[in-house]
Amino acid sequence: MAEWRERFDELMMRLEQERDELQLKMHLAKAEARDELARLDAKMSQLRERASRVDDEAKDAFGDIGDAARNLVNEIKEGFERVRKQL
């Protein structure tokens, strides 16, 4: 009977250790996702700021700015996808 109990206790200890490791990994992944989201938020603010600088006189130049903005938008979208995969 004692042998069964020892095996059971050992199994439970290994399961609890694995659970604890997974919980830690989830916590770290969430922190990484929060950091990534904060970086993306900063890029969105940068995009908004750039767009607000474009006034009526600069509309002709918007084509050049538009390419840079599209690249930034794509970068932000890809970042959101990375965050989704982390969660």
N, C-alpha and C positions, 0 to 999 in steps of 0.2 A: 504494500500500500504506500509506503514512504517513497518508493522509487517512482511511482506514478505521480505523486505530488511534486517531487523534485523536477521531473520532466515538464510537468504543467507550469510550475513556477518559472523555469528557464524559458519556456515558450512565451509566456506572458511578458517576461522581462525583455526578450528580443522584440516582441510586437510593440511594446511601449517605447522602446528605444527607436524603432523605425518610425513610429508615429511622431515622436518628438523631433526627429530629423526632418520629416516631411513638413511639420508645422513650421520649423525654422526656415526651411527653403521657401515655403509659401510666404512667410513674413518678409523675407529678403526680396522675393520676386515682386511683392506688392510695393516695397520701397523703391525698387528699380523702376517699376511702372509709374509710380508717383513722380520720380525724378524726370523720367522721359516725358511725362505729361506736362510738367512744369517747363521743360525746355521747349516743347511744342507750343505751349501757351505764349512764351516769350516771342517765338517766331511769328505767331499769329498777330501779336501786338505790333511787331516790326512790320508785318505786311499791311496792317491797318494804317500805321503811321505813314508808310510809303504811299499808300493809295490816297491818303488825305492831303498829301503834298501836291498831288496832281490837280491843278486848277485849269481854268478855261484856256489859258495860253499854252499849257503844256500838253494839251490833248493830242497834238500831232506827234509828240514824242512818246506818247503812251505805248506805241507799238514796241519800242525797245524796253520800256519799263514793264510792259505786259509779259514779255518773255521771261524776265527775271521773276515776276510775280507768279507766273505759271510754274516755274521751277520750284519756287518756295512753297506754293500750294501743294504740289506733288510731294515734296519732301515732308510736309506736315501730314498729308494723308498717309504716306508710308509709315511715319512715326506712330500715328494712331493705330495702324494695323499691328505694329510691333507691340504696342501697349495691350491691344486686345489679345494677342497671342500669349502674353505674359500672364494674363488673368484667367 
